[in-house]
Amino acid sequence: MSHIKAMSKLKQLKTLLHAQGLWAKKSLGQNFLVDEMALDQIIQAAELSQNDQVVEVGPGTGFLTERLIREAGHVTSIELDSDMVQLLKKQFSLTKNLTMVEGDILKMRIKDYGLRTNAYKVVANIPYYITSPLIRHFLETEARPSLMVLLVQKEVAEKICALDGKSLITVQTAMFGKAEYIATVPANSFYPVPKVDSTILRIRVYDDPLIPEAQRKDFLRMVKFGFSQKRKKLSNSLGAGLHQKPAEVRILLEKAGLDPNVRAEALEIDDWRRLFKILNP
């Protein structure tokens, strides 16, 4: 049934693009989602109500937008492609709870759109190439969302959720919220078909980040040093970055309640926090 619905959505998409003389732009990383089941899963993961304000990035032809405006109180859709903006304005000309914005989300200040910290949600099928910058953009802004539901490359989602070993982006995200791997979306759920599968990723954003802003730069600097030589023990990689002998770092690791022979990918966010306090008393 899902396959039949996907085929129906694909036919609808191709007809719409052909009628408007449009196409998917590879330079903008456009891969349009045509899987009804995946669209359902995104909406369910977002836990929307009529009280919610939603920011959608890269609405494309508006298949996800259609559902968002039904479920949420208000939707702000931000699209870089001017052709798609014009298409969406025609499609949703009578929609009162949708604001279309043309522009680059990474160059915008969220608070300029009347959005306050923990008072909106981000729900989007985003281009793969802006995944990490976009997540950081929303989590590090003055006005953070309460929840993010993003369709991202599967490999990136696995790193963020630490399903394939922890990395820098795991810790960067964990500072701000809890990441959850919701569902895998196969490549053939999109048009054009990408080379990799995708994942519905949910991030429940904390009211207050685990690392205060004043300490964030130094904290991330320490974490980057830790992951700089992933195959080596943390005492070696961290020692090289901090210009300390591995034996000295092992003592600090023990003080933080950690195995002196541990590797960076084994540490949880709370382990990094304890270590940071030891290094920065």
Helices and strands as residue ranges (DSSP letters): H 2-20, G 26-28, E 32-33, H 36-46, E 53-57, H 63-71, E 74-79, H 82-91, E 98-102, G 105-107, G 110-113, E 121-125, G 128-130, H 131-139, E 147-153, H 154-160, H 168-174, E 177-185, G 187-189, E 190-191, E 198-205, H 213-227, H 234-242, H 246-255, G 264-266, H 269-279
